[in-house]
Amino acid sequence: MNGLRIFGKGKVNIGNNFHSGRGVKIYTQSHNHKGDKIPYDRSTKLYEINIGDNVWLGDDVKIV
């Protein structure tokens, strides 16, 4: 995986034959922009990331 890093508490599913370049980052959590305060409150939203089979990500890719 060449140093792939995952940030957040969301779920990540990676299929078979996955390859990644250096510096790939996956973010599974973000601010709640629809919260009570502007631009966002202290609550967060979790996301599930699904990467299928036979996927290759190049260097420095960010999945948000």
Protein Blocks (a to p, Z undefined) as FASTA:
>chain_A
ZZpacedjbdcdddehiacdehiacdfbdcdfkbmbdfbdfbdcdddddddehiacdehi
acZZ
